[in-house]
Amino acid sequence: MPLRFAVIGQPIEHSLSPYLHNYLLREIGEDGQYERREVAGDALTAALAQLKGQGFRGFNITIPHKQAVLPLLQEVSEQARVIGAVNTVLINESGLAGFNTDHSGFSAALAHHSYVPQQGLAAVLGAGGAARAVIFSLAESGARRIVTFGRTHERAVRMAAELSAAFPDCEITAESWDNGTIMQTVRGADLLVNATPVGMWPAVAETPLQIDFSCSHLVAADLIYNPLRTNFLLAAEAHGAKIVDGLDMFIFQGTGALKIWLGRDFDFGFRQLRAHLIKQLEEHGKH
Ligand SMILES: NC(=O)c1ccc[n+]([C@@H]2O[C@H](COP(=O)([O-])OP(=O)(O)OC[C@H]3O[C@@H](n4cnc5c(N)ncnc54)[C@H](OP(=O)(O)O)[C@@H]3O)[C@@H](O)[C@H]2O)c1
């Protein structure tokens, strides 16, 4: 019997996850299938029972269920509990176990670009689940100072307080969302991360920050991978930054999930997988 996997969420038709996982399953020689399932906000409990009943080994979770799923799980990893979001569930004899591989995916993407978080100041735009995973990743990797900017300031303040409690050696603060304050912080930072959806297809002309200053001291990372080069990354690169797009994090969160489901490590060809996903984005990413 082939192993069965899925990604659940709404909307789900644009998810790249089936292309990632079906490619990986083939490459590592596992007999398995990964599918998309459209699951509305009020249908989550029923969807989990169905996946379990149908013998699925595991599934990914995306918007709008990443937080809502937590109370429905029998086990939650310490990292997912602190982040407050689950993107990967393993189904085993004891029930449903939740994990977060967004944070480890982000760490792996930075490592892939030789960025070392211990050195400087990181500025993070956004205060949602992905921003929480990014801050967790940086603090876990030894970052000493992180400043976060949230459109809803109270949400960012709450996030900074909760993550500070988990990482007392890292100074995590929240500032209000205005271009001037952000720019002032970014001038002294060595990492700038866009963890908002601003600039994502189809609203590709948007950017969370007007970049018209030198960025030669910066690594600029965007979690968005559609488009691969957001306006944010294009402007940062034009002003001298080294850039990291969202596809690398996406690849590493996916390989992290598959390792959990299979209970084993595996090697894969990063460049070939990335090229495969870019092709899928070109073919299916703009419909
Ligand atoms: N590459 C990957 O593997 C990966 C993994 C996870 C997520 N992502 C991407 O990361 C992004 C964020 O995801 P998420 O799950 O964190 O979403 P989320 O929970 O909805 O949070 C989004 C955050 O962005 C802020 N925001 C939204 N629109 C904004 C605007 N116009 N101006 C300023 N701030 C704005 C929101 O502010 P409020 O608090 O005011 O609502 C919130 O803080 C998405 O694009 C997602 O696709 C990528």
Ligand as a Chemical Component Dictionary entry (heavy atoms), coordinates in Angstrom:
data_LIG
# 
_chem_comp.id                   LIG 
_chem_comp.type                 NON-POLYMER 
_chem_comp.pdbx_formal_charge   0 
_chem_comp.three_letter_code    LIG 
# 
loop_
_chem_comp_atom.comp_id 
_chem_comp_atom.atom_id 
_chem_comp_atom.alt_atom_id 
_chem_comp_atom.type_symbol 
_chem_comp_atom.charge 
_chem_comp_atom.model_Cartn_x 
_chem_comp_atom.model_Cartn_y 
_chem_comp_atom.model_Cartn_z 
_chem_comp_atom.pdbx_ordinal 
LIG N1  N1  N 0  8.330  29.974 2.397  1  
LIG C1  C1  C 0  7.664  29.235 3.259  2  
LIG O1  O1  O 0  7.932  28.046 3.458  3  
LIG C2  C2  C 0  6.558  29.859 4.074  4  
LIG C3  C3  C 0  6.105  29.240 5.253  5  
LIG C4  C4  C 0  5.112  29.877 5.994  6  
LIG C5  C5  C 0  4.563  31.077 5.548  7  
LIG N2  N2  N 1  5.022  31.632 4.401  8  
LIG C6  C6  C 0  4.503  32.929 3.930  9  
LIG O2  O2  O 0  4.647  33.889 4.958  10 
LIG C7  C7  C 0  3.639  34.888 4.839  11 
LIG C8  C8  C 0  2.967  35.110 6.190  12 
LIG O3  O3  O 0  2.278  33.935 6.590  13 
LIG P1  P1  P 0  1.569  33.799 8.030  14 
LIG O4  O4  O 0  1.117  32.394 8.141  15 
LIG O5  O5  O -1 2.396  34.377 9.099  16 
LIG O6  O6  O 0  0.281  34.760 7.831  17 
LIG P2  P2  P 0  -0.566 35.433 8.989  18 
LIG O7  O7  O 0  -0.587 34.593 10.214 19 
LIG O8  O8  O 0  -1.853 35.823 8.329  20 
LIG O9  O9  O 0  0.262  36.778 9.365  21 
LIG C9  C9  C 0  0.503  37.765 8.405  22 
LIG C10 C10 C 0  1.181  38.962 9.081  23 
LIG O10 O10 O 0  1.408  39.944 8.059  24 
LIG C11 C11 C 0  0.764  41.150 8.428  25 
LIG N3  N3  N 0  0.209  41.831 7.258  26 
LIG C12 C12 C 0  -0.723 41.369 6.398  27 
LIG N4  N4  N 0  -0.990 42.307 5.460  28 
LIG C13 C13 C 0  -0.223 43.388 5.770  29 
LIG C14 C14 C 0  -0.065 44.675 5.191  30 
LIG N5  N5  N 0  -0.755 45.042 4.110  31 
LIG N6  N6  N 0  0.821  45.532 5.756  32 
LIG C15 C15 C 0  1.516  45.168 6.845  33 
LIG N7  N7  N 0  1.401  43.951 7.453  34 
LIG C16 C16 C 0  0.544  43.087 6.913  35 
LIG C17 C17 C 0  -0.342 40.749 9.372  36 
LIG O11 O11 O 0  -0.664 41.871 10.168 37 
LIG P3  P3  P 0  -1.869 41.848 11.221 38 
LIG O12 O12 O 0  -1.296 41.235 12.459 39 
LIG O13 O13 O 0  -2.227 43.280 11.371 40 
LIG O14 O14 O 0  -2.962 41.025 10.609 41 
LIG C18 C18 C 0  0.329  39.627 10.159 42 
LIG O15 O15 O 0  1.161  40.149 11.158 43 
LIG C19 C19 C 0  2.688  34.395 3.739  44 
LIG O16 O16 O 0  3.021  35.033 2.534  45 
LIG C20 C20 C 0  3.006  32.919 3.650  46 
LIG O17 O17 O 0  2.725  32.373 2.368  47 
LIG C21 C21 C 0  6.009  31.051 3.654  48 
# 
loop_
_chem_comp_bond.comp_id 
_chem_comp_bond.atom_id_1 
_chem_comp_bond.atom_id_2 
_chem_comp_bond.value_order 
_chem_comp_bond.pdbx_ordinal 
LIG N1  C1  SING 1  
LIG C1  O1  DOUB 2  
LIG C1  C2  SING 3  
LIG C2  C3  SING 4  
LIG C2  C21 DOUB 5  
LIG C3  C4  DOUB 6  
LIG C4  C5  SING 7  
LIG C5  N2  DOUB 8  
LIG N2  C6  SING 9  
LIG N2  C21 SING 10 
LIG C6  O2  SING 11 
LIG C6  C20 SING 12 
LIG O2  C7  SING 13 
LIG C7  C8  SING 14 
LIG C7  C19 SING 15 
LIG C8  O3  SING 16 
LIG O3  P1  SING 17 
LIG P1  O4  DOUB 18 
LIG P1  O5  SING 19 
LIG P1  O6  SING 20 
LIG O6  P2  SING 21 
LIG P2  O7  DOUB 22 
LIG P2  O8  SING 23 
LIG P2  O9  SING 24 
LIG O9  C9  SING 25 
LIG C9  C10 SING 26 
LIG C10 O10 SING 27 
LIG C10 C18 SING 28 
LIG O10 C11 SING 29 
LIG C11 N3  SING 30 
LIG C11 C17 SING 31 
LIG N3  C12 SING 32 
LIG N3  C16 SING 33 
LIG C12 N4  DOUB 34 
LIG N4  C13 SING 35 
LIG C13 C14 SING 36 
LIG C13 C16 DOUB 37 
LIG C14 N5  SING 38 
LIG C14 N6  DOUB 39 
LIG N6  C15 SING 40 
LIG C15 N7  DOUB 41 
LIG N7  C16 SING 42 
LIG C17 O11 SING 43 
LIG C17 C18 SING 44 
LIG O11 P3  SING 45 
LIG P3  O12 DOUB 46 
LIG P3  O13 SING 47 
LIG P3  O14 SING 48 
LIG C18 O15 SING 49 
LIG C19 O16 SING 50 
LIG C19 C20 SING 51 
LIG C20 O17 SING 52 
# 
